[in-house]
Amino acid sequence: MPIPTLFSLLLFAFSLIPPPVTAEIKTLHVKNDNRPMILFEKFGFSNKGSAAVTISSVSVTSGLNQPDPSRIGFFLLSEGSLNQVLMELEFNHIPCVVDSRFISLLFTFQDLAPPPHSSINKSYPVGYPGEYFLLFANCNPGSRVTMDVRMELYNSDDGKHRDYLSAGESLLPSLYFVFSMIYLCFFGFWIVECKKNKLSLHRIHVLMGVLLVVKAFNLICASEEKHYIKVTGTPHGWDVLFYTFQFFRAVLLFTVIILIGTGWSFLKPFLQEKEKKLLMIVIPLQVLANVASAVIGENGPFIKSWVTWNQVFLLVDLICCCAILFPIVWSIRSLRETSKTDGKAARNLAKLTLFKQFYVLVIGYLYFTRIIVFSLRTISSYKFEWVSNAAEEVASLVFYMMMFYMFRPTDRNDYFLVNEDEEKEAERYLQAHEFEL
């Protein structure tokens, strides 16, 4: 494949990458890399932004011709200039992307200090606000590059303080903190509700309370991580706590949905064999999904296997989302069969209605957080990247509130309070209708 065409394909692929989770100060090691282009970061700059790149211990090897150092270098490319560069490459107007007049060239390897240092430190002020790609290009086919890279991307609107978060993510620390406080208050109300209805309290309600606490701490860690990155450029260890609580939160959420779907502890005291097997499948998959999430979040698009890890995460998440629906369907079918023989038509109809509503609620939650949020993240302006995060947290909060309300511990559950007339009406309804999804 011709080099310009290859560069065009790579640039187009990079343009489809969603914004990174963080843009802190990063130190990366490139070893014997033969990729013609590497995306190091995608960052939203405000009116006064800067990009600083330091490389050291540089070596370029090739089994073919002597590499041309002027064809290897780092540059910034704004999203607005992407189409122009693609056109230049497509029609062979330039031999190498570093020759484009639409990029902001930081430096080429021709500018490196002579061996044995082979290093350079270059800072570039970004004069025009927008979303930029920090890219490395190597237009020497067959050559391999080894180097240590340290990069700092930041905004400094007041000229004194640096903000290492992308322009659209500066509000995230406050956003996550506010939602963490809401979940802690939610947990307080849940404790009160459980104490008021001790006779109706089941093990699933305790597990639901634990889920609220873990969710709150997950958001607190996310807030602190973003805050330290924003101020200092490094997470100061909060990223470890964030991924830890994110793991427990994800596992607990899927476990709670599955257990509620099976009716565990409030409809039946034990799990069937198929339900146990489902849990044994979902929990390891969630472990894998969280490992993939950590790899994606910590390394970004720099690593060669970044696309693979993204595919693993999406596939595993899709499998888990489908798997948690099975217990709800099983419970609906079981209640439908039971209603024909146990003489409690109204109660069974109420339970069927409850589980059908829960099924719709789970479907809506998964659709919004997986499809709608991703669409918002893709189409939103770089200045409003926080909107997709806010939408996801609002959707999650609504889902938690509705789920907890539907399955709250209460002696007077409207679903199960029936009189004789309602019993007869429900029996006629169940006989006349197949209660299917």
Salt bridges, closest charged atoms under 4 A:
ASP33 OD2 - ARG35 NH2 2.72
GLU41 OE1 - LYS26 NZ 3.40
ASP99 OD1 - ARG71 NH2 2.67
ASP148 OD1 - HIS29 ND1 2.52
GLU152 OE2 - ARG150 NH1 2.37
GLU152 OE1 - ARG162 NH1 3.12
ASP158 OD2 - HIS161 ND1 2.81
ASP163 OD2 - LYS230 NZ 2.94
GLU275 OE2 - LYS268 NZ 2.74
ASP317 OD2 - ARG370 NE 2.82
GLU337 OE2 - LYS340 NZ 3.89
GLU392 OE1 - ARG377 NH2 3.67
GLU393 OE1 - LYS215 NZ 3.34
GLU420 OE2 - LYS424 NZ 3.69
GLU425 OE1 - ARG428 NH2 2.61
GLU434 OE2 - ARG336 NH2 3.54
